């Protein structure tokens, strides 16, 4: 049985942390199987509140990095 910290985040949890985002973004994040804690960490990094952004060697990795990359791609301006 999975504990709450390793259970993949739900759509409601993702929207609660990110806000009003497209269903495609939520689905992409859910496919990473990131936990709610990992999604929160990615959101904090993305918004500049991770606390370690400027520390070398503390870049996000794994599911956190995958979610961060999705958020970054969503924010990128369209040509």
N, C-alpha and C positions, 0 to 999 in steps of 0.2 A: 504494500500500500504506500502511495506517495504521501509525503507530508506536504503541508501547505506551501513551504518555501520552494519545492521543486515542481509543483503542479503548474502546468502551462496557464498563463494569464487568460482570462475570459475577455470577450469583446467588451463587456461592460467595464471591466477593470481597465482595459486599455483606453477606452474613451474617457474614463474618469481621470486618467493621468495625462492624456494628451489633449483632450478637448474634442471639439467637433471636427472630425477628420473623415475623409472618404472611406467607404466600405472596403475599397481595394487596399488601402493602407492598413486597416485593421486586419484584413485577411492575410496580408503579407506578414504582418507582425505575428499573427497567430501561427503561421506556418513555421516560424523559427522555433516554436515550442518554448519560448522564453517565459520564465515565471514572472509573476507580478513584480517581484523585487528586481529582477533583471530589466524589465521594461522601465521601471521607475529609475533605475540607475542610468539607463540609456537616455531617458528624457532629461534627467539632471545634467548629464554630460552635454547633450544637445543644446540645452538652454544656458549652459555655462555655470551651472550650480553644482557640479560634481565634486568640487573642492580640490581635485587633483589634476585639473586640466593642464596646468603649467608644469607639472612634475614629470620629467622624462621617465619612461618605463612604466607609467601608470595609465597607459592608453586602454580604452575598453577592449575586451576580447570576447570570443565565443558568442553566445546569444546576445549579450549586451552590445557587442560590436555590430551584429547583424541588424538589430533593432535601430541602433544609431545610424547605420548606413541607409536604412529605409526612411528614417525621418529626414536625413540630409538630402536624399534624392527627392523627397516630396517638397522640400523647401526650395530646391534649385529652380531658378527662373526658367521659364520656357523660352526657347529662341524665337 
